[in-house]
Amino acid sequence: MQTDSRVQAFGPARAIGAGERPATTAGSLHNANFCIETLWIGQTAVVTLPAEIDITNADQVREDLLSVLNQGAALLIADLSTTTFCDSAGVSALARIFRRADASRSEMRLVVSTQPCSGC
């Protein structure tokens, strides 16, 4: 079994209680069509986005990222390194989250792969 390199770098995650955030935690948001993984490192949230972001799930991606910002992320890292397709609805969702992060004095960064993604 292969261990996620992010967990190797920062140690294992543990369950947290309400209002508590340890130095490193991991979690996921499951939806009918995809699962978004979130890794917290202090006030930095690394969110792994689905392989495809389009009109069918862009609103849910936006809501999930907004939820992470509302939990107090000072830095939101949207990991699109495994995303192979992102249409205009996905780009719009990411742009809206960027504006929301900026308005709340948070920062947002995108992680992308070196492979071009179709539809981006």
LOSEGU-230576 format. One line per field, with one value per residue: residue number from 1; y, x, z of N, C-alpha, C, O in turn. Coordinates in Angstrom, 2 decimals, decimal comma, always signed. Each point is the difference from the previous one (the first is absolute). Layout:
N
n (NUM|...)
n_v (Y|...)
n_u (X|...)
n_w (Z|...)
ca_v (Y|...)
ca_u (X|...)
ca_w (Z|...)
c_v (Y|...)
c_u (X|...)
c_w (Z|...)
o_v (Y|...)
o_u (X|...)
o_w (Z|...)
! end
This chain:
120
n (1|2|3|4|5|6|7|8|9|10|11|12|13|14|15|16|17|18|19|20|21|22|23|24|25|26|27|28|29|30|31|32|33|34|35|36|37|38|39|40|41|42|43|44|45|46|47|48|49|50|51|52|53|54|55|56|57|58|59|60|61|62|63|64|65|66|67|68|69|70|71|72|73|74|75|76|77|78|79|80|81|82|83|84|85|86|87|88|89|90|91|92|93|94|95|96|97|98|99|100|101|102|103|104|105|106|107|108|109|110|111|112|113|114|115|116|117|118|119|120)
n_v (-1,19|+0,80|+0,48|+0,60|+0,48|+0,24|-1,88|-0,81|+1,14|-0,73|-1,82|-1,57|-0,92|+1,99|-1,67|+0,91|+1,25|-0,28|+0,80|-2,18|+1,16|-2,20|-0,60|-1,91|+0,96|-1,86|+0,73|-0,78|+0,81|-0,96|-0,51|+1,07|+2,18|+0,88|-0,23|+1,14|-0,14|-0,63|+1,41|-0,87|+2,02|-1,00|+1,83|-1,66|+1,18|-2,10|+1,47|-2,01|+1,11|+0,51|-2,18|-0,27|+1,58|-0,69|+0,13|-1,78|+0,83|+0,88|-0,54|-1,99|-0,06|+0,80|-1,33|-1,49|+0,70|+0,05|-1,98|-0,61|+0,79|-1,09|-1,48|+1,53|-0,79|-0,65|-2,23|+1,18|-2,04|+1,41|-1,78|+1,36|-0,33|+0,07|+2,17|-1,33|+0,33|+1,51|-0,61|+0,54|-1,88|-1,50|+0,26|-0,53|-2,19|-0,86|+0,26|-1,44|-2,02|-0,15|-0,04|-2,05|-1,33|+0,33|-0,84|-2,13|+1,12|-0,82|-1,84|+0,88|-2,16|+0,61|-1,81|+0,61|-1,11|-1,64|-1,46|+0,01|+1,95|-2,09|+1,25|-0,66)
n_u (+0,84|-1,22|+2,09|-1,95|+0,51|-2,05|-1,03|+0,52|-0,87|-2,09|+0,58|+0,24|-1,48|-0,91|-0,86|-1,62|+0,94|-1,93|-0,04|-0,33|+1,84|-0,34|+1,80|-0,52|-0,86|-1,04|-0,24|-1,97|+0,32|-1,47|+0,83|-1,86|+0,45|-0,35|+2,19|-1,10|+1,89|-0,38|+1,43|-0,52|+0,41|-0,52|+1,25|+1,48|-1,05|+0,44|-0,42|-0,40|+0,97|-2,19|-0,50|-1,95|+0,74|-1,92|-0,76|+1,10|+1,99|-0,42|-2,05|-0,17|+0,52|-1,48|-1,71|+0,48|+0,01|-1,99|-0,73|+0,90|-0,90|-1,82|+1,15|-0,29|-1,08|+1,87|+0,12|-0,64|+0,24|-0,07|-0,58|+1,23|+1,14|-1,75|+0,38|-1,77|-1,34|+0,34|-2,04|-1,22|-1,14|+1,07|+0,04|-1,87|-0,28|+1,13|-0,98|-1,64|+0,67|+0,49|-1,69|-0,86|+1,07|-0,30|-1,89|+0,48|+0,53|-1,48|+1,08|+0,54|-0,08|+1,17|-1,26|+1,91|-1,48|+1,49|-1,20|+0,51|-0,83|-0,77|+0,17|+2,15)
n_w (+0,00|-1,68|+0,71|+0,89|-2,14|-0,92|-0,68|-2,04|-1,72|-0,35|-1,15|+1,58|-1,43|+0,54|+1,23|-1,25|+1,60|+1,08|-2,10|-0,43|+0,61|-0,35|+1,16|+1,02|-1,84|+0,67|-2,10|+0,71|-2,07|+1,41|-2,01|-0,60|-0,15|+2,01|-0,45|+1,56|-1,20|+2,12|-1,00|+2,00|-0,86|+1,96|-0,43|+0,18|-1,61|+0,71|-1,65|+0,92|-1,70|-0,20|-0,19|+1,04|-1,43|+0,97|-2,09|-0,80|-0,67|-2,02|-0,72|-1,04|-2,18|-1,50|-0,58|-1,61|-2,13|-1,03|-0,73|-1,96|-1,90|-0,74|-1,24|-1,62|-1,79|+1,06|+0,35|-1,80|+0,91|-1,75|+1,24|-1,30|+1,89|+1,38|+0,35|-0,36|+1,78|-1,63|+0,75|-1,79|-0,46|-1,30|-2,22|-1,12|-0,43|-1,73|-2,00|-0,49|-0,74|-2,18|-1,49|-0,35|-1,46|-2,19|-0,87|-0,51|-1,87|-1,46|+0,67|-2,01|+0,59|-1,82|+0,38|-1,03|-1,28|+0,07|+1,24|-2,18|+0,74|-0,11|-1,82|+0,04)
ca_v (+1,19|+1,22|+1,05|+1,34|+0,68|+1,15|-0,51|-0,37|+1,20|+0,73|-0,90|-0,51|+0,84|-0,55|+0,62|+1,24|+0,38|+1,28|+1,18|-0,35|-0,35|-0,30|+0,46|-0,71|-0,87|-0,33|-0,36|-0,01|+0,33|-0,96|+0,35|-1,10|-0,16|+0,15|+0,18|+1,02|-0,24|+1,21|-0,18|+1,23|+0,16|+1,28|+0,72|-0,24|-1,13|-0,52|-0,67|-0,73|+0,11|-1,20|-0,16|+0,84|+1,06|+0,50|+0,55|-0,92|+0,00|+1,25|+0,65|-0,73|+0,30|+1,36|-0,08|-0,70|+0,91|+1,06|-0,58|-0,01|+1,39|+0,35|-0,65|+0,82|-0,20|+1,21|-0,32|-1,09|-0,54|-0,85|-0,94|-0,47|-0,79|-1,19|+0,44|-0,14|+0,79|+1,10|+0,87|+1,39|+0,02|-0,25|+1,20|+1,01|-0,37|+0,31|+1,46|+0,50|-0,33|+0,91|+1,31|-0,15|-0,10|+1,33|+0,85|-0,38|+0,12|-1,29|-0,16|-1,22|-0,44|-1,16|-0,96|-0,65|-0,91|+0,49|-0,48|+0,88|-0,59|+0,31|+0,84|+1,10)
ca_u (-0,84|+0,80|-0,44|+0,01|+1,25|-0,30|-0,12|+1,34|+0,77|-0,51|-0,44|-1,35|-1,10|-0,80|-1,32|-0,02|-1,27|-0,55|+0,79|+1,40|+0,72|+1,40|+0,94|-0,26|-1,17|-0,46|-1,40|-0,56|-1,39|-0,48|-1,20|-0,45|+0,84|+1,43|+0,43|+1,04|+0,86|+0,55|+1,07|+0,28|+1,31|-0,23|-1,10|+0,07|-0,81|+0,31|-1,22|+0,18|-1,23|-0,29|+0,64|-0,73|-0,85|-0,82|-1,29|-0,71|+0,51|+0,70|-0,63|+0,37|+1,42|+0,02|-0,53|+0,97|+1,13|-0,52|-0,06|+1,37|+0,32|-0,80|+0,60|+1,12|+1,25|+0,74|+0,49|-0,73|+0,72|-0,86|+0,86|-0,58|+1,03|-0,61|-1,15|+0,28|-0,97|-0,62|-0,67|-0,16|-0,69|+1,04|+0,85|-0,81|-0,06|+1,31|+0,13|-0,86|+0,65|+1,15|-0,52|-0,46|+1,20|+0,59|-0,86|+0,12|+1,44|+0,66|+0,68|-0,33|+0,99|-0,38|+1,04|-0,37|+1,02|+0,69|-0,75|-1,13|-1,30|-0,92|-1,13|+0,38)
ca_w (+0,00|-0,11|+0,90|-0,57|+0,36|+0,87|+1,36|+0,41|+0,30|+1,15|+1,06|-0,15|+0,44|+1,08|+0,07|+0,78|+0,60|-0,44|+0,33|+0,19|-1,22|+0,27|-1,02|-1,26|-0,05|-1,35|-0,04|-1,33|-0,22|-0,99|-0,73|-0,84|-1,18|+0,24|+1,38|+0,14|+1,15|+0,59|+0,97|+0,74|+0,60|+0,67|-0,64|-1,44|-0,44|-1,32|-0,45|-1,25|-0,77|-0,80|-1,31|-0,95|+0,56|-1,09|+0,40|+0,89|+1,37|+0,32|+1,16|+1,20|+0,24|+0,57|+1,36|+0,85|+0,22|+0,87|+1,34|+0,54|+0,36|+1,17|+1,17|+0,46|-0,74|-0,37|-1,34|-0,64|-1,14|-0,80|-0,71|-1,26|-0,66|-0,60|-0,78|-1,43|-0,76|+0,74|-0,96|+0,43|+1,30|+0,99|+0,07|+0,69|+1,42|+0,58|+0,03|+1,08|+1,27|+0,12|+0,44|+1,38|+0,83|+0,04|+0,83|+1,41|+0,31|-0,12|-1,27|-0,72|-0,98|-0,79|-0,35|-1,25|-0,51|-1,19|-1,14|-0,29|+0,28|-1,09|+0,38|+0,90)
c_v (+1,24|+1,07|+1,34|+0,74|+1,22|-0,44|-0,41|+1,23|+0,67|-0,87|-0,41|+0,98|-0,66|+0,72|+1,24|+0,25|+1,35|+1,15|-0,26|-0,30|-0,27|+0,48|-0,65|-0,86|-0,26|-0,36|-0,01|+0,41|-0,91|+0,51|-1,20|-0,28|+0,06|+0,19|+1,02|-0,28|+1,33|-0,38|+1,35|-0,06|+1,37|+0,67|-0,09|-1,24|-0,37|-0,85|-0,65|-0,03|-1,21|+0,01|+0,86|+1,00|+0,60|+0,49|-0,90|+0,06|+1,30|+0,72|-0,70|+0,23|+1,38|-0,02|-0,66|+0,89|+1,16|-0,49|-0,01|+1,42|+0,42|-0,67|+0,71|-0,22|+1,36|-0,16|-1,22|-0,41|-0,97|-0,87|-0,58|-0,90|-1,28|+0,34|-0,04|+0,82|+1,06|+0,93|+1,40|+0,10|-0,25|+1,19|+1,10|-0,28|+0,35|+1,51|+0,59|-0,28|+0,89|+1,37|-0,05|-0,08|+1,38|+0,94|-0,31|+0,01|-1,35|-0,02|-1,30|-0,27|-1,21|-0,86|-0,72|-0,94|+0,62|-0,47|+0,96|-0,72|+0,41|+0,84|+1,14|+1,25)
c_u (+0,88|-0,59|+0,12|+1,24|-0,25|-0,12|+1,37|+0,78|-0,44|-0,51|-1,45|-1,04|-0,71|-1,34|+0,06|-1,39|-0,46|+0,87|+1,48|+0,63|+1,44|+0,88|-0,26|-1,23|-0,35|-1,46|-0,48|-1,45|-0,48|-1,30|-0,39|+0,99|+1,50|+0,27|+1,12|+0,76|+0,56|+1,03|+0,28|+1,40|-0,03|-1,22|+0,05|-0,81|+0,40|-1,20|+0,26|-1,33|-0,19|+0,69|-0,67|-0,83|-0,75|-1,33|-0,73|+0,48|+0,68|-0,61|+0,38|+1,47|+0,11|-0,49|+0,99|+1,21|-0,42|-0,08|+1,37|+0,41|-0,74|+0,50|+1,26|+1,32|+0,63|+0,57|-0,75|+0,80|-0,93|+0,88|-0,74|+0,98|-0,54|-1,25|+0,36|-0,95|-0,60|-0,64|-0,20|-0,74|+1,01|+0,91|-0,73|-0,08|+1,32|+0,20|-0,85|+0,61|+1,21|-0,45|-0,46|+1,19|+0,64|-0,81|+0,12|+1,46|+0,69|+0,72|-0,42|+1,09|-0,55|+1,23|-0,48|+1,13|+0,66|-0,71|-1,16|-1,31|-0,94|-1,16|+0,34|+0,30)
c_w (+0,00|+0,92|-0,70|+0,47|+0,88|+1,45|+0,51|+0,44|+1,30|+1,12|-0,18|+0,53|+1,17|+0,01|+0,87|+0,54|-0,52|+0,47|+0,17|-1,35|+0,37|-1,14|-1,34|+0,15|-1,45|+0,09|-1,43|+0,02|-1,12|-0,60|-0,86|-1,13|+0,26|+1,48|+0,02|+1,29|+0,49|+1,05|+0,64|+0,58|+0,66|-0,62|-1,52|-0,32|-1,42|-0,42|-1,36|-0,73|-0,90|-1,37|-1,07|+0,77|-1,17|+0,55|+0,99|+1,44|+0,42|+1,21|+1,30|+0,36|+0,65|+1,44|+0,95|+0,31|+0,91|+1,44|+0,65|+0,40|+1,27|+1,28|+0,46|-0,70|-0,33|-1,40|-0,49|-1,23|-0,71|-0,88|-1,20|-0,74|-0,62|-0,81|-1,48|-0,87|+0,90|-1,02|+0,58|+1,33|+1,13|+0,19|+0,74|+1,50|+0,69|+0,11|+1,13|+1,36|+0,21|+0,48|+1,45|+0,96|+0,15|+0,89|+1,48|+0,47|+0,14|-1,34|-0,64|-1,02|-0,73|-0,23|-1,25|-0,43|-1,22|-1,27|-0,28|+0,26|-1,11|+0,52|+0,93|-0,80)
o_v (+0,11|+0,20|+0,25|+0,07|+0,38|+0,71|+0,21|-0,05|+0,61|+0,51|+0,58|+0,82|-1,21|+1,07|+0,07|-0,49|+0,67|+0,08|+0,94|-0,67|+0,92|+0,48|+0,65|-0,81|+0,78|-0,49|+0,37|-0,21|+0,08|+0,44|-0,99|-1,15|-0,40|+0,19|-0,13|-0,04|+0,84|-0,81|+0,95|-0,99|+1,02|-0,59|+0,75|-1,05|+0,83|-1,03|+0,69|-0,53|-0,73|+1,03|+0,48|-0,33|+0,56|+0,14|+0,48|-0,37|+0,11|+0,54|+0,66|+0,12|+0,17|+0,62|+0,44|+0,03|+0,44|+0,74|+0,28|+0,19|+0,68|+0,44|-0,44|+0,29|+0,84|+0,98|-1,05|+0,79|-1,05|+0,49|-0,86|-0,21|-0,55|-0,89|+0,61|+0,17|-0,29|+0,66|+0,30|+0,94|+0,61|+0,36|+0,70|+0,93|+0,55|+0,49|+0,92|+0,84|+0,43|+0,57|+0,95|+0,60|+0,39|+0,78|+0,88|-0,52|-0,15|+0,87|-0,94|+0,91|-0,78|+0,51|-0,57|+0,15|+1,02|+0,49|+0,39|-1,20|+1,16|-0,26|+0,78|+1,03)
o_u (+0,93|-1,22|+0,98|+0,26|+0,87|+0,43|+0,31|+0,72|+0,81|-0,48|-0,70|+0,28|+0,14|-0,13|+0,79|-0,99|+0,73|+0,37|+0,76|-0,62|+0,75|-0,51|+0,14|-0,09|+0,35|-0,48|+0,74|-0,72|+0,50|-0,90|+0,74|+0,18|+0,77|-0,92|+0,97|-0,59|+0,40|-0,26|+0,35|+0,36|+0,23|-1,08|-0,68|+0,17|-0,04|-0,28|+0,29|-0,99|+0,95|+0,51|+0,66|-0,68|+0,59|-0,17|-0,82|-0,74|+0,47|+0,73|+0,23|+0,34|+0,74|+0,62|+0,17|+0,48|+0,77|+0,32|+0,13|+0,59|+0,56|-0,34|+0,65|+1,05|-0,63|+0,18|+0,00|+0,21|-0,34|+0,63|-0,86|-0,15|+0,61|-0,68|+0,99|+0,25|-0,40|+0,71|+0,50|+0,25|-0,10|+0,35|+0,59|+0,10|-0,01|+0,55|+0,44|-0,07|+0,26|+0,61|+0,22|-0,03|+0,40|+0,57|-0,17|+0,33|+0,97|-0,22|-0,42|+0,47|-0,77|+1,09|-1,10|+1,14|-0,44|+0,27|-0,71|-0,13|-0,01|-0,53|-0,88|+0,34)
o_w (+0,80|+0,03|-0,71|+1,20|+0,79|+0,90|+1,18|+1,00|+0,69|+1,01|-0,82|+0,88|+0,22|-0,58|+0,94|-0,53|-0,73|+1,17|+0,28|-0,84|+0,31|-1,01|-1,04|+0,92|-0,89|+1,02|-0,91|+0,97|-1,12|+0,71|-0,06|-0,39|-0,86|+0,80|-0,74|+1,08|-0,81|+0,88|-0,68|+0,65|-0,65|-0,05|-0,69|+0,62|-0,90|+0,61|-0,97|+0,50|-0,27|-0,45|-0,92|+0,97|-0,92|+1,22|+0,78|+0,91|+1,13|+0,82|+1,02|+1,17|+0,97|+0,86|+1,14|+1,13|+0,85|+0,92|+1,19|+1,06|+0,86|+1,10|+0,95|+0,57|-0,63|-0,72|+0,65|-0,92|+0,54|-0,94|+0,13|-1,20|-0,91|-0,49|-0,42|-1,19|+1,13|-0,77|+1,08|+0,76|+1,06|+1,12|+0,82|+0,81|+1,10|+0,99|+0,69|+0,90|+1,13|+0,90|+0,75|+1,08|+1,10|+0,77|+0,84|+1,06|+0,74|-0,84|+0,68|-0,69|+0,57|-0,27|-0,02|+0,43|-0,51|-1,09|+0,93|-0,24|-0,40|+1,08|+0,36|+0,58)
! end
